[in-house]
Amino acid sequence: MSVVRVERVYKDYQLGEQTVQALHDITWSIEPGVFLAISGPSGSGKTTLLNLIGCIDKPTRGKIFINEEDISEKTPNELADLRAHSIGFIFQTFNLFPVLTAAENVEYPLLRRADISPEERKQRVAYFLDIVGLGKFAGHRPNQLSGGQRQRVAIARALAIKPSIVLADEPTANLDKATGREILSLMKQINRYLKTTFIFSTHDQKVIDRADRLVQMEDGYITAFGVRNEGERTWNLARIRTLPESDEE
């Protein structure tokens, strides 16, 4: 069983009279519990693919399955409900509400969940703030926290819904190197402990170095898949497409 399955997906955008093809014929599946990096230059389609997996956008053609459920024809409300139950998000800019405390930020995505009681919300907030090492900072607002602490709050918020998938778009981009490594170590520990699937869109070699699966993208195509050789820093990389050299100088 795959946690994500993408079948013959294309994504086009209209810019004025011009059609821009952001993704071309993407077929791919992701098994549960992986720590996966999608890498590639700016404009390669990484974030577009992440947004499609996260049900933030819809493909122009093709199908996407989350936990073997076809999401291609779901309504916006159905997609919002799926995100609320199954998909956590971590952003490079943290995206915390400045007027809310750390605890309130973590609780926020739980408020739309009628299946979670106020008492359970409270328990989840305390539990996941403790997991990220911020139990003592529950009452602090974002401007009272460091960048690394804010990203830890964002991680706790993503985990609070108990998702099967966490999507992270350049989560270390606004952190210094040491803090970035610390955050990556934390996410790796959570991946191993909770068996949550992490999918990163990244330029950061530190993220790639911690991943156990790798997808390389260029110009809207997946060009290679990689599996880390067990116990090593090297990759077993299968190249599936070589793009032609550009004629531009």
N, C-alpha and C positions, 0 to 999 in steps of 0.2 A: 504493500500500500504506500502511495506517495502522499506527502503533505501538500505538495504543489505539483500540478501537471499543466503544462502549456502545450497546446497543439496548434501548429500552423498559424501562429499569431503574427499579424501585421498591425502597425499603428501609423496612421497618416495624420498630419496636421495641415490645416489650411492657413497659409500666410498670404493674405490678399488674394491674388489670382494664382498663386503658386502652391502646389501640393508638396509638402515635405514628408518624406518617408522616414520615420524615426526608427521603426523596427521592421525587419524583413524575415518572414517565414521562420519564426522562432518555435522550435519544438524541444521540450526539456522537461524532466521530472526531478523532483527533490525528495529524498527520503527523510523520514522524521529524525530529529535529533542532530542534524549536521550543523557545523559552524562554517558557513559558506561565504566566500567573497566574490562579488562581481566586480571585475576590474576592467579598466579601459580608459582611453583619453576622454577629455571633455567632448560631449556631442556624440559619444559612441552608443548611447541608448540605455545606459545603466539605470538612471533615475526613472526614465520612462517605463522600463521593465518592472522596476520596483513598485511604481505607482499602479501598474496593472495588477500585480500580485496582491497589492494592498487594497484593491477594490476602490481606489481613489479615481481611477479612470477606466475606460472600457476599450477593448481592442477594436480596430476597424474591421478586421476579419480574424477568424480563428476562435478557439475556446480556451478558457482557463478553468481549472478545477482546483478548489481548496478543500482538502480533506475528502477528495473524491466527489465533491459536490460542484456541479456545473454552475458557474456564476455569470455566464455570458449574458443570460436573458433576465437576470434579476433586476428588480426595480431599485431606485436609489434608497428607498427605505429598507428594503431587504438587504442591500449591500451594507448599509449603516449598521444594521442588526448583526450581520456577519462579522464586521470589524469589531463591534463591541464585545463579541464573544470569543473571537479566534485570533485576532491580529493586533499585536502591540507595535507601536512606532517609537523610534528614537531618532531625533533630528540633530544636525550639527549645531543649530542655534538654540537647542534645549526646548524652546516653545513652552515655557512655563508661564503661568499667569502671575504677573508681578504682585497683584494685590492679595494673592492667596498664600498661605503658609505651605511648607513642604508637604505636610500631611494632607492639606486640602487639595493640593495639586495631584497627589497620588490618588486621592478619593474621587476626583472629578470624573474620570471615565466610568466609574462604577455607578454614578447617579442615574444613568439611563437604564440600568439593569434592574428590572422589576423583580428578578429572581434572587436578588441579593438583599438581605435585610440590613437595616442600619447597624445592627450589632456585628454582622459578618463584615460589613464594610470597614468598620472600626478595627476588627481583628486583622483583616487583610492589609490595611494601611500600616499598622504597627509591625506586622510580620515582614512585609517587603521593605520597609524603611530599615528594619534591623538587618535584613539580608545585605543591603547595600551599605551598611555601617553608619546610618544616619538617624538612628533611633533618638539620640539626644538632641537632634536638630529639627524635630517634627514641627515646632512652633516658629521656625525661622522662615522669613520670606526670601525669595530668590536674591534680592540685593544684599542680603546678609550672608550669602554663601559664596564660596569660590566657584570657579568654572567647573572644576572637577566634582564638587559637591552638587552643583546644579545638574550635571549630567547624571550623577547617581540618583537624584530625585526623578529625572526623566526615565531612567531604567526601572526604578521602582514603580512608576506610573504605568509603564508598558507591561510590567509583569503582573500588576494587580488584577487584571481581568483573567489571569491564568490562561494566556493565549497558547495556541499550538505553534504559532510563528511570531517572531519578533523581526521587524524590518528596520534596519539602521542605515540611514543615508548620511555618509561621511561623518560618523559620530565622534571622530577624534579631530576633526578639522580645526576646531576653535580651541583646542587644548594644547598646552606645551607638551614636549615629547615625554617627559617623565609622567605627567598626569595621564596622557594618552595611553601609555603602557599599563598604568594602574587600572584604568577603566577597562581596557581590553582583557586584562587578567581577571577582573571581576566578572565580565560577561562570559568569559570562558569557564569560570567556576560555576556560574549559574547554568550554563549550557550542560555541563557534566552532571550537576546535581539535580536539576529539574528536568533534564532531557528536552528543553525547549529548543526548537529550531531557530537559529539566528541566520539571517541573510543580510549581508552588508553590500552597499554600493560604495566603492572606495577608490581613491588614488593612493592611499596610504600603504606603504610597504609593510609597516608594522602590523596592519590588519591582515594583509595577505600572509605574512609570516606566521600568524596564529591560526589561520583557517585550516580546516581539514579537507575542504572542497574549494575548487576555484573554477570560475567561469570567466573567460576573456571575451571582451566585446570590441568591435570596431565598426564604425559606420552603420550601426543598426543591426549588425549580424553577430551571432555567437561564432567566434573563430576557433575556440578551443575549450575543452573540459579538462580539469585536472583533479586527481586524487593524491593526497599526500602519502608518500611512502611511509609506512608505519615506523615510528621511532626515528625518523630522519627529517631533515629540513628540505629535502628534495621532492619534486613532484613527478608523478607519472602523468604526463600531459599528452592528451590526444587532440591533435589539430584537425579540425573538421572543415575548415575553410581558409583559403589564402586569398586575400583581396588583391586586386591588381594595383600596381603602383600608380599614383596620381600623376597626370601629365603637367600639373601646375608646378611652376618654379617656386 
